[in-house]
């Protein structure tokens, strides 16, 4: 029996599916099954159990070569699982329930990404070089904007908007990096389109995803939002802080591992994306302030992050 799993969505979702597929492999290693991913197949590279089973859905011939002759096609969707949208499970656990048809997650391994020796050596040389140049300051990678962030209007300064409320306000971000850059060497994790002209406080690095994984592995700390960076950091055991807006840490992050900043945890509503677009829009309207901070809140946030970096990093 030939089985195909179709995984779509952002890279963070894809990363969180890995533990469930590793678990599935333990009991189905001799069977014919494949994973087709919409653009993020490279996160499975260097994972021996999965690398040869994963293919990019968005390439010529994927339908004829992998899908047409399948006996079963499964499209796991955690966002439509009641235990997920009731904040009872994480993304990884939701994938486990759907893929492995179980509610027992006690044997679900942590999210793991694996880099090659070449990727690790390249990143280590880069990070070690920065430490030599900056007097040994700790290297902190910051991802202030999530997948939903962009410039929907005129691309003027500070006009980055995230209607999903997962990203920092650009002006708040600039205040945070201005403070933290006095003590740490900051590297901006994001696309060119999300780079602010006023951001003179972080180093800009444009690289492919595999290099970013290796770089985050070598860095001292990551500051992120509900987006890919935090999933990478957890998967390579880099400590960090995650700042939350309209989503819930129990669903999309690792509260037992990261330092979580969750301003409106008692005042926001769950946004039912991938279920009801209309209700999602209604909830987003109510969650508009959950990622907007006062100057005093930013001051306390920077102090808390500084304390966490000192506590969780060496040197």
N, C-alpha and C positions, 0 to 999 in steps of 0.2 A: 504494500500500500504506500503510495507516494503522497506525502503531506507537505504543504507549503504554508509558512507563516508570513503574513504581510505586516510589516511594522512601519507606520508612518509617524509624522509629527516631527518635533524638534529633536536635536541631538540628545538633550537631557533625557527625554522619554526613551530613546533608543538605548542609552547607557543603562537605565534602570531595568531594562528587560533582560540584561545579560545574566544576572543570578538565576532567573527562572529558566533560561535556556540551558545553563550549565547543569541545573538540577534535572531538566528534562533529558539531557544527554546521558545521565547516569543510568537511566532505565530504558533508553531508546537508542543506544549507541549503534546497534546493528541494523536499524531501520533506515528507510529512505525518506529523509525530510530535509528541507532547506528553509533558509530565512532570507526573505527579500526585503531590503530596506530602502526607503526613498531618500537616497543621497548620503547616508551616514554609515555605510558598510565598513569604513576604515576604523571605526571604534572597536570592531571585532578582531582586527589584525593582532597577531601574536598571542591569541588565545587558542591553544592547540585543539581544544575540543570543538571550537566553533568556526575558526577561520575558513576552513574549506567548505563549510555549509552556507556561508553568507555571500549574497550577491546584491549588486546595486539594481534596484527595480527600474531606475530611470536610465537604462542603457538599451541600445538597439538589440533586439532579439531576446529580451528577458521573458516576454510572454511565450514565444515559441520554445525556448530552451528550458524554462523552469516551471511555467504555470500551466500550459496547455494540457499536458498529460497528467496533471495532478489528480489524485482521487479525492483529496480534501484540501480546501483552502480556508485558513483561519486568520482572522484579522482581530487580534486582541485589542480591546479598547477599555483601559482602566477607568476612564472618565464616566463610563456608563455602568460601572459596577456600584451598586448601592453601598456596599461597605467602604468604598472609596469616597464617594461624595458625602457620606455621613461622617467623614474624618475618623474612620476606624482602621484604615490601612494606608500604607505608603504606596507609591507607584510600584516599587519592586514587589511588594506583597500582592498587589492587585494583579500584576502580570503573572505572578506565581499561581494565584487562584485560577486564572483563566487558562494559562498554558498547561499547568500540571493538574488542574481540576482538584485543588485541595485548599483547605483552610488551615492546614498545619504548616506554618512557616518556620518552625524551629530549626529545620535543616537548611534554610535559605542562607547562603553565604553572602557576605558584604559585597557591595558593588566593587568590581575590580577591572581596571584597564591595565594592559601590559605593554610596555615600550620595548623596543629592540635595543641592543647594545649600542648601535650606531646613534640612535635617537637620544639615548641617555647620555652618551659621551658628548654629543653636540651641545645638549642643554647644560650639562655640567660645566663645560668649558665656558659657555656664555655667562652663566650665573657666577662662576668663580671669577671671571674677568670683571664683572660688575662690582663684586665685593672688593677686589683689589683697587679699583678706580675710586670707589666711594668711601674708602676708609673702613671697610668691614661692616657697613650698615646692613641691617637685615633687608632682605628682598621681599616685598609685599606686592602681590598682583591684585589688581582691583577691577572687577567687572560691574560697573554701575547700571548698565542698561541691558534689559532682557531682549528676547527674540521679538517681542511686540513693539519695541521702540523704533521710532523712525521720524522722518520729517515730512508729515503729511501736507504741510502748507509750504510757504516760501522758506527755503533752506537758509534762514537767517541765524545769527548767533543765538545759541541757547533755545532753539525752537524744537528740540527733540521732545517728542511726546510718546507716551505709552498708554494707550487707551485701556490696556488690560491691568494697569496699576501695579505692575511688577518692578518697574524701574525707578531709580532715584530721580528726583527733579534735578535738572542740570545745574541749577544754581546751588542746590543743597550739596550736590556732588562736588562742585568746585570749592565750597567751604570746607568739606571734609578733607579733600586731598591737600588743600593749602595748609591745614593743621598737621596732618600726618606726614607730609613730605619734609617737615622740619626734622624728623627723627628717622624716617625710613626711606629707602629707595623704592619708589612706586612704579609699577609697570601697568599700563592701561591694557586691558583685555577687551577688545571690541573692534568693530570694522572701521574703515576709514570714514564711512558715512556718519558714524556716531562720535567722531573726534571733534572736540570743541576747541576753537581757536584760543580761547582764554585759558585752556588747560596747559599751563607751563610747568605744572607740578609733577607730571608723570612722564615716564619714558614710553614712547610709542613703538610697538613691535608688531609688524605685519608678518604673519607666518601661517603655515598650514596647520590643520587641526592636530595632526600627529606630533608636530613640534611643540605645539602649545601643551599637549598632555605631558610631554617630557619636561618642559620648562616649569610647569606648575609642580611637577614632582620634585624638582630641584629647588624651588623657591621655599622661603621660610613660612609663608602665610598667604592666605587668600581672603579678600573681602569681596563678597558677591551678593547678588540678589537671586531670586528664584529663576535661575537660568543655568546654562551649561557649565559655567565655571565651577560652581559648587559641587556638581556631580563628578567632575574631573578630580577636584581636590580630594573628595572623599575616596575616590577609587584608587588614588595613589598615596593615601595617608598623609596628606598635607593639611595641617590645622587651618581653621579659618572662622570667619564670622559671616553669617547670612542675614541680610536685612530684608524683612518681609513686608509686603503690601497686601494685595487682595487675595493671596493664596494662603494655605495653611501649612506650617512646618511639618506636621505629622503626615501630610500627603506627599509633599514634594521635596522634603529635605531630610536631614539626619540630626534630630534634636539631641540625640544621645552622643553626638560627636562634635558638632559645631556649636559655637557661641551664637545664639539666636537673638536678634533684635526684632521684636514683634510689637509695634506700637499700638495697633488697634485690634488686638486679638479678641477682645470682648465686644467689639462694636461693628464688625464687618460681617457680610453674608457670603456664603459660598456662591461662586460664579459658575453656573452650569454649562460651561463650554462643551461643545460636541454633543449636547443634548438639546438645548433650546437657545437659539441665537437671540431671540427677543428677550427672554428672561436674563440672558447673559448681559445684554445691554442695559437692562433695568438695574441689575445688581451693580454693574460698573459705575453707574451714575451715583449710587449710594456709597461706593467705596472710593470716591475721588480724592478724599483727604488722607487716605491711609499711608501714602508715601510722601507726605509733605511734613517737614519738620521745622520747628521754631529754632532760633539761634541757640537757645538754652538746651534744647533737645540735642542739637548737633554737637554742642560742647560736651555734654554728658556722653553721647555716643562715642566721640573720639577718645575720651578718657577711658571708657569701658573697653574699646577695641585695643587701645594701647596696653591696658592691664592684661588683656587676654593674650596679646602677642608675647608679652614678657613672661607670662606664666607657661605658655605652651611651646616656646621656641628656645633653643639652646644659645648660649653665648650672650 
